[in-house]
Each structure stands twice: as C-alpha cells, then as structure tokens.
Amino acid sequence: MENNENKAYEYKGVGLNRTEFKHGLRKFEEYTNIYHITQFSDLQLLESLIFYEIAEERMKISIDEKKTALEKKNKELPEKDQKEYSIPTYIHDALNSNLEQILTLKEKLGLLTNKDGEDSFKYIQLLKDKFAKWMEENNGSRTIVCPFCSKIVLLKIRTDIWETQQHPMFKDKTLYNQHLIDMYLANKITAEDVAKVLGTSPKYTEWLIEKFHQRKNKENEEK
C-alpha cells in the first residue's frame, strides 16, 4: 500500500486460499490508491467487499467448470442423450445474494453514484487527494492559473528560471487531454482507458464528450 495512512491496516484475506489472497491484496491496493480509502472502518468494509467479489468470481468459475465438464461428457453421448447445463436455483440465489452484499458495501464506501449523479463534494475531495499525491511525486513542476488568459498552465523547473508551457492534462480549468479524447472518439481506446489515465471514472469521459464535443456540434448545426 502506498498511502501512509493505510499502513496501520493490514489486509488479512480471511477465508481465501493463497492464490485468492494475492488477488485480493492487489484489488485492495488498487481500491485504496484509486479511491483514497484511508479510514480504518472503511478499510475493513473494503476487505469484506473484496471477499464477496472474489466469492462471486469463485462461483462463476465453478459454473464454467461444470458446464465445460458436461459439454465434454456430451461429446461421448448420442445427440438425443445430450443435456444442456442450467444453473441450479440454489447457485443462482447465492449469486444474487452475493451481488446484493457487493452493492451494499460499495454504496457504504461511496463507490456508487447517487440518483442525481456523482456526489460533487466527494468528487472534488477525490481530485484534491489526487492532486496532493501528484504534488508529492512531481516536485520539479508546478500548475498555476495564467493571470492573462485564466487557463491552467504547467511550470517546469530549470536550473535558472521557471519555464511555462501549456498544461497537457487540462482544457481551460477542466481535467482533459485532447489526444486521449481523439483516440476514444476514433474507437481506439475505451472510456475506461481514458478514466485510468485521467484518474477519473468512465462517466467522466462521457461528460467530457458532452461538454467539449457534442455541444460544439450542436451549436454548429444551429448556426
């Protein structure tokens, strides 16, 4: 774990085998780093969430193995005696119950959007956390608002002076990268890819398209 506040909490992975534990630990670190989960109680909830997510994966693997075994057996039988695999009711109910637990825990951790969309305060706080982390890792540069054009620019340190250049990750004051969006619009990458680079959610990618592209196209059509 990279966050200093998380070092007091040790991921235990109770109920998981060795392979699942390693997988769970990776998921735990990804969640804490991406969503900046630091509170001890939230970290406990996160570990429970990961357990249920791995349990879901385990059940799906079991279903796939049983289906594969039946298909193999069918090849040895006449066509009239072959059977189709259907998920037993008790497994279907277990999957649904497990999914409900996953959704409940994600909601408690604030990983789901509310009915009105993303919680603005949580989103702003997340950006602040990301920026603080970025500042720690990028002491050789600074981001400022240009006093002339009010756009966000990047200051890169030199041995004698600060060098100013256009910020590659902002458009006006919005987190944005033109090349990423161009690749997305050309179907070369997905909204998830854009989100991973910007450190946002896939919905934020769609919001950027709406803000800078769809509205512009609409304005051009109205002219």
LOLUMTI-620676 format. One record per residue: residue number from 1; x, y, z of N, C-alpha, C in turn. Coordinates in steps of 0.05 Angstrom, whole numbers, plus 5000, padded with zeros to 4 digits. Layout:
BEGIN
NUM,X,Y,Z,X,Y,Z,X,Y,Z;
...
***
This chain:
BEGIN
1,5017,4976,5000,5000,5000,5000,5017,5025,5000;
2,5010,5045,4984,5026,5068,4982,5018,5091,5001;
3,4992,5092,5009,4983,5113,5026,4993,5108,5055;
4,5006,5129,5067,5017,5126,5093,4996,5120,5114;
5,4972,5131,5110,4950,5127,5129,4941,5098,5130;
6,4946,5083,5109,4936,5056,5107,4955,5036,5120;
7,4980,5045,5126,5000,5026,5136,4992,5013,5162;
8,4975,5026,5178,4966,5015,5203,4947,4992,5199;
9,4935,4990,5175,4916,4969,5170,4930,4948,5152;
10,4928,4923,5161,4940,4901,5146,4918,4883,5134;
11,4919,4880,5107,4900,4863,5094,4903,4834,5102;
12,4882,4822,5111,4884,4794,5122,4875,4773,5102;
13,4854,4778,5087,4844,4759,5067,4834,4734,5079;
14,4820,4736,5102,4809,4713,5116,4789,4698,5098;
15,4791,4672,5097,4773,4656,5080,4781,4651,5052;
16,4805,4662,5044,4815,4659,5017,4839,4640,5017;
17,4842,4626,4994,4865,4609,4992,4889,4627,4983;
18,4912,4614,4979,4937,4630,4974,4934,4647,4949;
19,4924,4634,4927,4921,4649,4902,4901,4672,4904;
20,4878,4666,4918,4857,4686,4921,4867,4709,4939;
21,4884,4702,4959,4895,4723,4976,4912,4743,4961;
22,4929,4733,4943,4946,4750,4927,4928,4768,4909;
23,4907,4756,4897,4889,4770,4880,4874,4792,4896;
24,4866,4784,4921,4851,4802,4938,4869,4825,4947;
25,4894,4820,4953,4913,4841,4961,4917,4861,4939;
26,4919,4852,4914,4922,4870,4891,4897,4888,4888;
27,4873,4876,4891,4849,4891,4890,4847,4912,4912;
28,4856,4903,4936,4855,4921,4959,4873,4946,4954;
29,4897,4941,4944,4915,4963,4939,4905,4981,4916;
30,4892,4969,4896,4881,4985,4874,4858,5003,4885;
31,4840,4991,4901,4818,5007,4912,4828,5030,4929;
32,4847,5024,4947,4857,5046,4965,4871,5068,4950;
33,4886,5061,4929,4901,5081,4914,4883,5097,4896;
34,4863,5084,4883,4846,5098,4864,4825,5115,4879;
35,4813,5104,4900,4791,5118,4914,4800,5132,4940;
36,4826,5129,4946,4837,5142,4970,4822,5135,4995;
37,4818,5110,4999,4804,5100,5023,4825,5098,5045;
38,4820,5113,5067,4841,5115,5088,4830,5108,5116;
39,4804,5113,5121,4793,5107,5147,4794,5078,5154;
40,4801,5071,5179,4804,5043,5187,4778,5027,5183;
41,4755,5039,5190,4730,5025,5187,4723,5021,5158;
42,4730,5040,5141,4725,5037,5112,4743,5015,5100;
43,4768,5013,5110,4786,4992,5101,4776,4965,5109;
44,4763,4963,5132,4750,4937,5140,4727,4930,5121;
45,4711,4950,5114,4689,4946,5095,4700,4938,5068;
46,4722,4951,5060,4734,4945,5034,4744,4916,5033;
47,4755,4906,5055,4764,4878,5055,4740,4859,5052;
48,4718,4866,5065,4694,4850,5062,4684,4850,5033;
49,4684,4874,5021,4676,4877,4993,4692,4859,4975;
50,4719,4859,4979,4736,4843,4963,4731,4813,4966;
51,4724,4805,4991,4717,4777,4996,4693,4769,4979;
52,4672,4786,4980,4648,4780,4964,4653,4780,4934;
53,4670,4799,4925,4677,4799,4897,4692,4774,4888;
54,4710,4765,4905,4725,4740,4898,4707,4716,4900;
55,4688,4717,4919,4668,4695,4922,4651,4693,4896;
56,4644,4717,4885,4629,4717,4860,4645,4705,4837;
57,4671,4712,4836,4688,4701,4816,4691,4671,4819;
58,4693,4662,4844,4695,4633,4850,4670,4618,4841;
59,4647,4629,4846,4622,4616,4837,4620,4615,4807;
60,4628,4636,4794,4626,4637,4765,4646,4617,4752;
61,4669,4614,4764,4689,4594,4755,4678,4566,4758;
62,4665,4561,4781,4652,4535,4786,4631,4529,4766;
63,4615,4549,4759,4594,4545,4739,4606,4538,4712;
64,4627,4553,4705,4640,4548,4679,4653,4521,4678;
65,4665,4512,4700,4678,4485,4701,4657,4463,4698;
66,4634,4466,4711,4613,4446,4709,4601,4445,4681;
67,4598,4469,4669,4588,4470,4641,4608,4457,4622;
68,4634,4462,4626,4655,4450,4608,4655,4420,4612;
69,4652,4410,4637,4652,4381,4642,4628,4368,4628;
70,4605,4381,4629,4581,4370,4617,4584,4369,4586;
71,4596,4391,4575,4600,4391,4546,4619,4369,4537;
72,4639,4364,4553,4658,4342,4548,4644,4315,4549;
73,4626,4312,4569,4611,4287,4571,4592,4284,4548;
74,4580,4306,4539,4560,4305,4517,4573,4294,4491;
75,4598,4301,4488,4611,4292,4463,4613,4261,4461;
76,4612,4249,4484,4614,4219,4485,4586,4206,4483;
77,4565,4222,4483,4538,4211,4482,4525,4217,4455;
78,4505,4201,4448,4489,4207,4424,4475,4234,4428;
79,4469,4247,4406,4458,4274,4408,4432,4275,4424;
80,4415,4254,4421,4390,4253,4435,4393,4251,4466;
81,4416,4241,4475,4421,4238,4503,4436,4261,4516;
82,4444,4280,4499,4459,4303,4509,4441,4322,4524;
83,4453,4335,4544,4439,4354,4562,4450,4382,4560;
84,4433,4401,4566,4442,4429,4568,4447,4436,4597;
85,4468,4450,4603,4474,4458,4631,4458,4482,4638;
86,4444,4481,4660,4429,4504,4671,4438,4508,4700;
87,4440,4533,4707,4450,4540,4734,4429,4531,4754;
88,4436,4515,4774,4418,4506,4795,4406,4530,4810;
89,4382,4528,4819,4369,4550,4833,4384,4560,4857;
90,4396,4541,4872,4410,4550,4897,4435,4566,4890;
91,4448,4560,4867,4472,4575,4859,4463,4603,4849;
92,4441,4603,4834,4430,4628,4824,4423,4647,4847;
93,4410,4635,4868,4402,4651,4891,4427,4661,4906;
94,4448,4644,4908,4473,4651,4921,4486,4674,4907;
95,4486,4674,4880,4498,4695,4864,4483,4721,4869;
96,4457,4720,4869,4441,4744,4874,4446,4756,4902;
97,4446,4738,4922,4451,4747,4949,4479,4759,4952;
98,4499,4747,4939,4526,4757,4940,4528,4784,4926;
99,4514,4787,4904,4514,4813,4889,4502,4835,4906;
100,4481,4828,4921,4468,4848,4938,4488,4858,4959;
101,4503,4839,4970,4524,4847,4990,4545,4865,4978;
102,4553,4859,4953,4573,4875,4939,4562,4904,4935;
103,4538,4906,4926,4526,4933,4921,4522,4948,4947;
104,4514,4934,4968,4510,4947,4994,4537,4959,5004;
105,4558,4943,5003,4584,4952,5012,4595,4974,4995;
106,4592,4972,4969,4601,4994,4951,4587,5020,4957;
107,4561,5018,4963,4545,5042,4970,4556,5054,4996;
108,4561,5037,5016,4571,5047,5042,4599,5061,5038;
109,4614,5051,5020,4641,5062,5015,4641,5085,4996;
110,4617,5092,4985,4615,5115,4967,4626,5109,4940;
111,4625,5084,4931,4636,5077,4905,4615,5077,4883;
112,4590,5081,4891,4568,5082,4872,4558,5111,4870;
113,4548,5119,4846,4536,5146,4843,4508,5145,4855;
114,4500,5168,4865,4472,5170,4875,4453,5175,4852;
115,4427,5178,4859,4407,5181,4838,4411,5207,4822;
116,4423,5227,4834,4427,5253,4820,4453,5254,4806;
117,4468,5231,4804,4494,5231,4792,4516,5230,4813;
118,4540,5237,4805,4562,5235,4824,4560,5257,4845;
119,4567,5249,4870,4568,5268,4892,4590,5288,4887;
120,4582,5313,4883,4602,5334,4875,4623,5337,4897;
121,4615,5338,4922,4634,5342,4943,4655,5319,4944;
122,4646,5294,4941,4664,5272,4942,4683,5273,4918;
123,4672,5281,4895,4689,5283,4871,4710,5304,4874;
124,4703,5327,4885,4722,5349,4889,4743,5340,4909;
125,4734,5326,4930,4753,5317,4951,4772,5297,4939;
126,4762,5279,4921,4779,5260,4908,4800,5273,4891;
127,4792,5294,4876,4811,5309,4860,4833,5322,4878;
128,4824,5332,4900,4843,5345,4919,4864,5324,4929;
129,4854,5300,4935,4872,5279,4945,4891,5271,4923;
130,4881,5269,4898,4898,5261,4876,4919,5283,4871;
131,4911,5308,4873,4929,5330,4868,4951,5330,4890;
132,4944,5325,4915,4963,5325,4937,4984,5303,4932;
133,4974,5280,4923,4992,5258,4917,5010,5265,4893;
134,4999,5278,4873,5014,5286,4849,5036,5305,4857;
135,5030,5324,4875,5049,5344,4884,5073,5330,4897;
136,5068,5309,4912,5090,5295,4926,5108,5282,4906;
137,5097,5273,4883,5113,5258,4864,5124,5275,4841;
138,5116,5301,4841,5125,5318,4819,5135,5345,4830;
139,5156,5344,4845,5168,5368,4856,5182,5386,4836;
140,5186,5375,4812,5200,5390,4791,5182,5407,4774;
141,5157,5409,4781,5138,5424,4764,5116,5435,4782;
142,5102,5455,4772,5080,5468,4787,5058,5475,4767;
143,5033,5473,4776,5010,5480,4760,4999,5507,4771;
144,4994,5526,4753,4983,5552,4762,4962,5561,4742;
145,4946,5581,4749,4926,5593,4731,4940,5618,4719;
146,4940,5619,4692,4953,5642,4678,4938,5667,4685;
147,4952,5688,4694,4939,5713,4702,4928,5729,4678;
148,4936,5721,4653,4927,5735,4629,4903,5722,4615;
149,4905,5695,4611,4884,5682,4597,4866,5665,4615;
150,4874,5662,4641,4859,5646,4661,4858,5616,4655;
151,4876,5607,4637,4878,5579,4632,4899,5566,4651;
152,4897,5540,4655,4916,5526,4673,4941,5519,4656;
153,4964,5527,4667,4989,5522,4653,5008,5507,4672;
154,5028,5495,4661,5048,5479,4676,5074,5493,4677;
155,5085,5497,4701,5112,5509,4705,5132,5486,4708;
156,5152,5485,4691,5173,5465,4693,5198,5478,4702;
157,5211,5466,4722,5234,5478,4734,5259,5475,4716;
158,5275,5496,4715,5301,5495,4702,5322,5504,4723;
159,5346,5503,4716,5367,5510,4736,5367,5539,4742;
160,5357,5556,4724,5358,5585,4729,5330,5598,4732;
161,5310,5589,4716,5284,5601,4718,5262,5580,4715;
162,5237,5588,4719,5214,5571,4713,5206,5574,4684;
163,5201,5552,4671,5193,5553,4643,5163,5546,4641;
164,5148,5563,4628,5119,5560,4626,5111,5546,4600;
165,5092,5527,4602,5082,5514,4578,5053,5507,4582;
166,5038,5502,4560,5010,5494,4562,5008,5468,4577;
167,4989,5466,4596,4986,5442,4611,4973,5420,4594;
168,4986,5396,4593,4976,5375,4576,4951,5360,4586;
169,4945,5365,4612,4923,5350,4624,4899,5367,4632;
170,4898,5392,4622,4875,5409,4627,4867,5424,4602;
171,4841,5429,4599,4830,5446,4579,4814,5468,4594;
172,4823,5493,4591,4813,5514,4609,4820,5506,4637;
173,4799,5500,4653,4804,5491,4681,4793,5463,4685;
174,4789,5449,4664,4777,5422,4665,4798,5401,4660;
175,4799,5380,4677,4817,5357,4672,4811,5344,4646;
176,4830,5345,4627,4824,5338,4599,4851,5333,4584;
177,4850,5314,4565,4873,5310,4547,4863,5305,4519;
178,4870,5323,4501,4859,5322,4474,4865,5296,4459;
179,4890,5286,4462,4898,5262,4447,4882,5238,4458;
180,4878,5236,4484,4862,5214,4495,4834,5215,4484;
181,4821,5238,4483,4794,5240,4473,4793,5234,4443;
182,4812,5243,4428,4813,5237,4399,4815,5207,4395;
183,4831,5193,4411,4834,5164,4408,4808,5150,4416;
184,4794,5161,4437,4769,5149,4445,4747,5153,4423;
185,4746,5177,4412,4726,5182,4391,4732,5166,4365;
186,4757,5158,4362,4765,5141,4339,4762,5111,4345;
187,4751,5105,4369,4746,5077,4378,4772,5062,4381;
188,4794,5076,4386,4820,5062,4390,4823,5054,4420;
189,4810,5068,4438,4811,5061,4466,4783,5064,4477;
190,4778,5055,4501,4752,5056,4514,4750,5078,4534;
191,4726,5083,4543,4722,5104,4564,4737,5096,4589;
192,4739,5070,4594,4754,5060,4618,4784,5067,4615;
193,4795,5065,4591,4823,5072,4586,4828,5101,4592;
194,4810,5118,4583,4812,5147,4588,4811,5152,4618;
195,4792,5139,4631,4789,5142,4660,4813,5134,4676;
196,4827,5113,4667,4850,5103,4682,4873,5123,4679;
197,4876,5136,4656,4898,5155,4652,4892,5181,4667;
198,4867,5190,4666,4860,5215,4680,4855,5212,4710;
199,4852,5186,4718,4846,5181,4746,4818,5188,4753;
200,4799,5184,4734,4771,5190,4739,4754,5166,4735;
201,4728,5170,4729,4710,5147,4723,4703,5148,4693;
202,4693,5125,4682,4685,5125,4654,4663,5145,4649;
203,4646,5151,4669,4625,5171,4665,4637,5199,4660;
204,4660,5204,4672,4673,5230,4668,4681,5233,4639;
205,4689,5211,4626,4696,5211,4598,4673,5220,4581;
206,4649,5208,4587,4625,5215,4572,4618,5245,4577;
207,4623,5254,4601,4617,5282,4608,4634,5301,4592;
208,4660,5293,4588,4678,5309,4572,4669,5311,4543;
209,4659,5289,4532,4649,5289,4505,4625,5308,4503;
210,4608,5306,4523,4584,5324,4523,4592,5353,4525;
211,4612,5359,4542,4620,5386,4547,4634,5399,4524;
212,4653,5384,4512,4670,5397,4492,4665,5389,4463;
213,4649,5367,4459,4645,5358,4431,4616,5359,4422;
214,4599,5345,4437,4571,5344,4429,4558,5372,4429;
215,4564,5388,4449,4553,5415,4450,4563,5432,4427;
216,4589,5429,4421,4601,5444,4399,4587,5436,4372;
217,4583,5410,4368,4570,5401,4343,4541,5411,4341;
218,4528,5412,4365,4500,5422,4365,4499,5452,4358;
219,4518,5467,4369,4520,5496,4363,4525,5500,4333;
220,4542,5484,4322,4548,5487,4293,4523,5480,4276;
221,4507,5460,4285,4483,5453,4270,4462,5476,4271;
222,4461,5490,4294,4441,5511,4298,4448,5536,4282;
223,4474,5540,4275,4482,5564,4260,4471,5564,4231;
***
